[in-house]
Amino acid sequence: IGCLLGPSGCGKTTALRCIAGFETIDGGIIRAQGGVLADARHSVPPERRRIGMVFQDLALFPHLTVEQNVGFGLSNLNRTERTRRIEELLEVVGLVDRRSQYPHQLSGGEQQRVALARALAPKPDIVLLDEPFSSLDVELRERLSIEVRSVLKHLGATALLVTHDQQEAFAVADVVGVMRQGKLEQWDAPYELYHRPATRFVADFIGQGVFLAGDVVGTDAVQTEVGLVRMNNGRSWKPGQRVELLLRPDDVVHDDASPLTAEICARTFRGAEFMYTLRLPSGAQLLSLVPSHHDHAIGERIGIRIEPDHVVAFEMRE
């Protein structure tokens, strides 16, 4: 399961529509299952690409029941095979008892599962999902993303999801491509995107964090306002280079015994933890995730220490 992730207007949906065959391409090649689907001179029609599609607005047929929607693309099967396939899909998506209902009688989450079952019914080579959870509330979106991944894995389906929501991308996909202005910045596992971003854009876009200026004092060490930090991103730097270190909220640990202190200038309560925005003497800011029993007021100074698991540095921007 792959995902194209990026801000609005970066080209995610256009890429998906090109793969589906809804848009023609001016250059390059689209390949799938060892064959060419499109190039600048030739394009396989959408209906012959063996691709299933789950649209952003779901596009269910309002006059058809759940059962009829799921079986819509199975006209090539005989009645027995068609019934068996519909039963299998309804069982997988948990809608057996809703088979005779119409789309308007279903919840948003149930409609989503009908759309997914319909796309999977003809056993396509690839399933494309275009921001499928965008119209749902946060709690339902989180639950459904896990359910959709489970269904796709259960059926062994290859899928490509498009979203601007990184939590959704991480919940569903095995590998994620971060896009910017029509280009892939990095194609990697979610863990790698977070801890080993290949570009400054990926580092800035994925997760939360801040960039702290520093001076390289060795091939793997940089001196910063918060002390000497050892880098472990596999890149050698030249002493004297000016760099920016990416520090995540979990890299900044609250420690009352530390001589290094910072002023709390903002805080967000998250239940089990606080997200503190901390101001250093220079005015630079850090983020820190702190267990919520450490309840400190804005303006208070707290001790911190820097314990980065993965430190990533980028050359200082002019």
N, C-alpha and C positions, 0 to 999 in steps of 0.2 A: 504494500500500500504506500503510494507516494503522495506528496502534497506540494502544490505551488503556493507559497506564502509571500505576501508582500502588501504594501500600502495600496490604496485605491489608485487606479490609473497606471499601474506598473506593467500591465499586459497579461495578467493571469488568465482572465476569462477569454481573451483573444486567443491565447495559446490553446486553451481547452477547445474552443470552437474550431480552430484549425485542425486539431486532432480528430474531432468528431466529423469534420468535413463540411461544416456550416460556413466556413470561410476558405477562400482560396489563398494559396501562399505565392509570394513573388520570388522566393528563393529558398534554398535549403531543401531538406528531405525529411519527411515523416515516415518512420519505419515502425512496424509492429509485427510480432510473431514471425520475424525473418523476412517479411515482405514489405514493399514500398506502398504506402497509402497515398502519398502525394509528393510531388516535386513541382518545379516551376512550369513544367509542360503537361503534367498528367495528374489527375486526381480521381481516386476511387470514390464513387458516389457514397454518401453517408449510409444508405440502407445496405450496402455491401461491405461495410467495414467491420462488422461483428463487434460493434461498440454499443454499450448500454449507457443511457444518460439520465441522471437525476438533476432536474432543473431547479433553479433557485426558487421559483414559484410552484414547484412540484408538478404542475400541469396535469393533474388527474382529470379524468373524464367525469364530469359531474353527474351524467345520466347513467353511468355504469356503476354496478356494485363493486365492493372490494374484490370479490372473486373475478368479476369480469375485467376490472382494471389490470389485475395481475396477469390474467391470461390473454390480454389484448394482442401481444406479439407472438402468440403460439399457434397461429392459424395453419402452420405447416405440419402440425402434429395431429395424429388421429385423436378421437375423443378420449380414449382410455389414457393415452400418454399425456394429453393435455391436462386431464383431471388429476393425474398422478403428480405432474409437475406443479400445478397450482397448490395441491395439498402440501407438498413438500415445502414450498416457499411460505405458505401461510403458517405452517408449523414453526419454521425457522424464525419468522418475524413475530410470532406470538399473536396472530390475528385470526385463528381458526374460528373463534366464536363471534367474529365481526364480519364474516364473509358475505353476509347478505345486506350489510349496511352500505349506505351511499357516502361519498366523501364528506358532505356537509354534516353528517351524523357522527363524524369522528373528531377526536382531539387533534391538535397540531402534530403531536408526536406520532399518533396512529397514522395520520396522512403521510407523514415522512416515511414510515415503514412500508406503507403500500407502494409509494413511489420507488423505494429501493427494491422491493420484491418484484415490481413490474420490470425494472431495468435488468434484474438478474435472471428473470424467467427464461429468456431465450439462450441462456448460457453464453453470454458474450465473452470475447477474448479480453476485453477491458471494460471497466465501468468508470464513467466520468461523473463527478459530483461537483456541481457549481454552487458554492456557498450554500449548501443544503440546510444549514441550521440558522441562517441569518434572521428569520422571522420569528424565532422561538425565544422564550425567556431564558435567562442564564441557567437556572437550575435544570430545566428540561434539555437545554442544549448540551450541558455537561453529561447528563445521563444518556442522551441519545447518541452522542459521539462514541461512548463506550459500547453501546448496543450495536451501532453500525459497524464498528471494528470487529466485534464478535461475530456478526453475521457474515461479513466478508471473509474472515479467517475460517469460519466453519465451512463455507462453500469453496474455499481455496481460490477466491476471485482476485484478479489483478485490478487495482483501482487507482485512480488519480483524483485527488480532491483539490479544489481551489478554495482558499479562504484568506481573510486578512487577520483572523483571530489565531494567535500563536498557541493559546491553550488548546484550542480545537485541533490544530495541526498536530500538536504533540500527543494528544489523546488518541487520535485516529491513525496517524501515519508511522511507518517504519523509517522512512527517509523523507526529508523535507528539502525543497529547493527554495531558497530565498531570492526573490526577484526584485530588480530595481530598474526602472526605465527600460523594460523590455529585455533585460539580460539577467542570466542566473549569476548571482554573486557567490553562492555556495550551495552544493547539493550534498547533504550529509545527514547522519542520524541526529535526532534532536539533542542528545547529550553533547555531541561534538559542536553543534551550532552554538550552544550555550557556553561551553567551557573552552572551545577552541575556534572562535570565529575567524574566518579567513580574511575578512576585510573590516574596515572600521564601520561601514554601514551595517553589516551583520551584527557586529558587537553592539551597536547603538540600537538596532531594531529588535533584537531578541532579548527578552528578559529585561531586568532593570539593572542599572549600574551607572557609574560616573567615571570620567576620565581625569586622572590626576597627573599633573606634570612632574617630570623628573629628569635627572641627568644620569646617563650611563657611566658607571665607574668601573665596569668590568664586562666581560663578554656575556655574563648572565646576571648582572646585578645593576640596580638603579637606585640612586639616592633621591628620596622624596621628602616632602614635608613631614610625613609620618614615619620616616626612618628608611633604612636600607631594605629593599625588597628584592628577593631572588626571583628571577624569571625562569620559567620552565616550558616555554613554547617552542623550544627547539631551534630558535633563531639566534645567531650570534650578532651582537651589537658592538660597535666601536666606541671605546671610551670617549666621552665628550659629546656624544650624540644627545640631542634633546628629544625626549619621547613622552608619550602619554600612556599611562597604565590604566587598564580597565579593571575597576574594582567593583565586584558585585556586593549586594547587601549582606550575603552570608560570608563575605571575606572580612567584614569589619565586626569584630567580636567585642561585646560589652565586657569590660574587666575593671572593677573598682580598684584593683591593686596596681593598675598600669599608670606609669607617670605621664603617658600621653593622654591628653583630654581634649574634648570637643564640646561645643555648645549645641544644645538641641534647639533648632530653629523651626521645626515642624514635626508633627507626629501623626500617624494614622493607626487607629486601633483595628486589629484584624482578628480579634478573638483570642487565639492562642499566642499571638505575638503583636508587638508594635513594630511599625516601620518608622524609624527615626531618621530625619534629615539632620545631619550634623554639620556645623560650621567650624572650620579650622581657623587658626589665627590669621592666615593669609586671606581669608574670605572664601577659599575653596570649600566645596561641600562634598560630603560622603553620605551614603545610605547605609543603614544598619538594621538588620532584623534582630529583635531582642524579645525573649520570652515576656509575656504580658504581665508577669508578677513584678517585673522591673518597671514600675510605673513612675516615670520621671516627667517633670513639667517643662514646658517650653521656657528657654532661658537658662535652664540648669546645665551644668557641665558634668559630663560623665567620662570615666576612664575607658579607653578603647585600646585594642591591639589589632594589628593586621595579620591575619592568618589565611592567606590566599591558597586555595587548593590548586587552581590553575591561574597563572598570571599571564595576561596577554598585553603586549605593548605595540604601539603604532608610532610611526614617526610623527613628530609634532607638526600640526598643520600650520602653514604660514598665516 
